[in-house]
Amino acid sequence: MKEKQKLSELSLEALQAKQKQLVGVVAGLGIVMAIALVVIIYAAVKNKNYALLALAFALPVTLMPVLIYAGQLRTEIKARSSK
């Protein structure tokens, strides 16, 4: 299995490539989650099963690790660009 490198060990070009890739992943996941959110809310209201609303509000929390990693990438790129 490939060993994961720390952000501080990567070059600036590699960090920028990772950031571009991550933006695409977040955009794709965001679109899929928005559609899923609408479907879950619709199903909850139509079937009068309001317990599904808890799932709908918890769905965006699953993006938090990706957003945290994106913030770390952004911080590392800014730190290197200012040098």
C-alpha positions in Angstrom: 0.0 0.0 0.0 1.2 3.5 -0.8 2.4 5.4 2.2 0.7 8.8 2.6 3.1 11.8 2.4 2.8 14.8 4.7 1.8 18.1 3.1 5.1 19.6 4.2 7.0 17.0 2.2 5.3 17.8 -1.1 6.4 20.4 -3.6 4.4 23.5 -4.3 3.4 22.2 -7.8 2.2 18.9 -6.2 0.2 20.8 -3.6 -1.5 23.0 -6.3 -2.3 19.8 -8.3 -3.9 18.2 -5.2 -5.9 21.4 -4.6 -7.3 21.4 -8.1 -8.2 17.7 -7.8 -9.8 18.3 -4.4 -11.9 21.2 -5.8 -13.3 18.9 -8.4 -14.0 16.2 -5.9 -15.8 18.6 -3.5 -17.9 20.0 -6.3 -18.9 16.6 -7.5 -19.8 15.4 -4.0 -21.6 18.6 -3.2 -23.8 18.2 -6.3 -24.6 14.6 -5.4 -25.3 15.5 -1.8 -27.6 18.4 -2.8 -29.6 16.1 -4.9 -29.7 13.5 -2.2 -30.8 16.1 0.3 -33.7 17.2 -1.9 -34.8 13.6 -2.4 -34.6 12.8 1.3 -36.6 15.8 2.3 -39.2 15.1 -0.4 -39.5 11.4 0.8 -39.8 12.5 4.4 -42.6 14.9 3.7 -44.4 12.7 1.3 -44.3 9.6 3.5 -44.8 11.7 6.7 -41.7 10.0 8.1 -40.1 13.0 9.7 -37.3 10.9 11.2 -35.6 11.1 7.8 -35.1 14.8 8.3 -32.4 14.0 10.9 -30.6 12.2 8.2 -31.0 15.1 5.8 -29.4 17.5 8.3 -26.6 15.2 9.1 -25.6 14.6 5.5 -23.5 17.7 5.0 -21.4 16.8 8.0 -19.9 14.0 6.0 -18.1 16.6 3.9 -16.2 18.1 6.9 -13.0 15.9 6.6 -12.6 16.9 3.0 -13.2 20.6 3.8 -10.7 20.4 6.6 -8.1 18.9 4.3 -8.8 21.6 1.7 -8.1 24.2 4.4 -4.8 22.6 5.3 -3.8 22.5 1.6 -4.7 26.2 1.2 -2.8 27.1 4.3 0.3 25.2 3.2 0.2 26.8 -0.3 -0.1 30.3 1.2 2.8 29.6 3.5 5.0 28.5 0.7 3.9 31.3 -1.7 4.8 34.0 0.8 8.4 32.8 1.1 
